Amino acid sequence: MTQIMGGNPTAAATESHTPLRLLASSCTQGQCPTVYASSPGKVVVQGYIVSAASAGIDVPEGEMLVEIPSHLLIEAFEKMS
């Protein structure tokens, strides 16, 4: 298992978040890959789950890999700037 620098690997899953603000989405119905702003300087990503085994990497407990179209990251970054 990979050690997370500076914190508990499950902290992000248990900490409370401010309401999410939509930054970028690939559709209008909310069931698509989406990037949200959470607390200052942080984002929450909704995407399609990618298994760690198929990606060939170790993922710490409390984290998961998700895949989204790269243009959503660019759009989200532009809205945050």
RANOR-V602867 format. One line per field, one symbol per residue. ss: DSSP state (A for helix, B for strand, O for the rest). burial: # if it has 16 or more other ideal C-beta (glycine too) atoms within 10 Angstrom, else .. A space follows every 50 residues. Layout:
ss = ???
burial = ???
This chain:
ss = OOOOOOOOOOAAAAOOOOOOBBBBBOOOOOOOOBBBBOOOOOBBBBOBBB OAAAAOOOOOOOOOBBBOOAAAAAAAAAAAO
burial = ......................###.......#####.....#.###... ........#........#...#..##.....
